[in-house]
Amino acid sequence: MPPAQLFKEISENFPPTDDSSAIRVLVEAGPSLLQSLIDQGLIDHLHLTTNLVKEGENRISVEKLTSGFELISQEIIEEAKFERYKKI
């Protein structure tokens, strides 16, 4: 099922609990799925955690990933950087 259709089904079966018409869904995803959701306009807020010590195997471009977002906050704790972004 495509992500947009999945989100539509979720919103129909689990309506918002407040006056907002938006649904809130936490998505934990790898870089490919996350970029796909961003490209489809399905992500409004992004919480990005970066390990500052290990580079990992699947390097991504954080600049590309966050190009349509505004940095709201950033915190570094030991070996990790935590960033919050909001869709522009």
C-alpha positions as CSV (number, residue, x, y, z in Angstrom):
1,M,0.0,0.0,0.0
2,P,1.5,3.4,-0.9
3,P,2.2,5.7,2.1
4,A,-0.3,8.3,1.1
5,Q,-3.1,5.7,0.9
6,L,-2.0,4.3,4.3
7,F,-2.1,7.7,5.9
8,K,-5.6,8.3,4.4
9,E,-6.8,5.0,5.8
10,I,-5.3,5.8,9.3
11,S,-7.0,9.2,9.3
12,E,-10.4,7.6,8.3
13,N,-10.2,5.0,11.1
14,F,-8.5,7.1,13.8
15,P,-9.8,10.6,13.6
16,P,-8.0,13.5,15.4
17,T,-8.8,13.8,19.1
18,D,-8.7,17.6,19.2
19,D,-10.1,20.3,17.0
20,S,-7.3,19.9,14.5
21,S,-8.0,18.2,11.2
22,A,-4.5,16.8,11.1
23,I,-3.7,13.3,12.3
24,R,-0.4,12.7,14.2
25,V,1.5,9.6,13.2
26,L,5.0,8.8,14.5
27,V,7.1,7.3,11.7
28,E,10.4,5.7,12.4
29,A,12.1,5.0,9.1
30,G,15.3,4.5,7.3
31,P,16.6,7.0,4.8
32,S,14.9,5.7,1.7
33,L,11.4,5.5,3.2
34,L,11.8,8.8,5.0
35,Q,12.9,10.6,1.8
36,S,9.9,9.0,0.0
37,L,7.5,10.3,2.6
38,I,9.1,13.8,2.5
39,D,8.9,13.8,-1.3
40,Q,5.2,13.0,-1.1
41,G,4.6,15.9,1.4
42,L,3.6,13.5,4.2
43,I,6.0,14.7,6.8
44,D,5.4,18.0,8.6
45,H,7.8,17.7,11.6
46,L,11.1,15.9,11.5
47,H,13.1,14.7,14.5
48,L,16.6,13.7,13.3
49,T,19.2,11.9,15.5
50,T,22.7,11.7,14.2
51,N,25.5,9.6,15.7
52,L,28.6,11.9,15.8
53,V,31.1,9.1,16.2
54,K,30.0,6.3,13.8
55,E,29.5,6.9,10.1
56,G,27.4,3.9,9.3
57,E,26.9,2.1,6.0
58,N,24.0,4.0,4.4
59,R,25.2,7.6,4.4
60,I,22.6,10.2,3.5
61,S,22.6,13.8,2.6
62,V,21.1,15.6,5.6
63,E,21.1,18.8,3.6
64,K,18.9,17.2,0.9
65,L,16.7,15.5,3.5
66,T,16.0,18.7,5.3
67,S,15.9,21.1,2.4
68,G,12.2,21.8,2.7
69,F,12.4,22.2,6.5
70,E,13.4,24.9,9.0
71,L,15.6,23.9,12.0
72,I,13.7,24.5,15.2
73,S,16.1,23.2,17.8
74,Q,19.4,21.3,18.1
75,E,21.0,19.6,21.1
76,I,24.2,17.6,21.3
77,I,24.4,15.0,24.1
78,E,27.6,13.0,24.3
79,E,28.0,11.3,20.9
80,A,24.5,12.2,19.4
81,K,23.0,15.2,17.8
82,F,19.3,15.7,18.1
83,E,17.6,18.1,15.7
84,R,14.0,19.1,15.3
85,Y,12.7,20.5,12.0
86,K,9.4,22.0,10.8
87,K,8.2,21.9,7.3
88,I,8.5,25.3,5.6
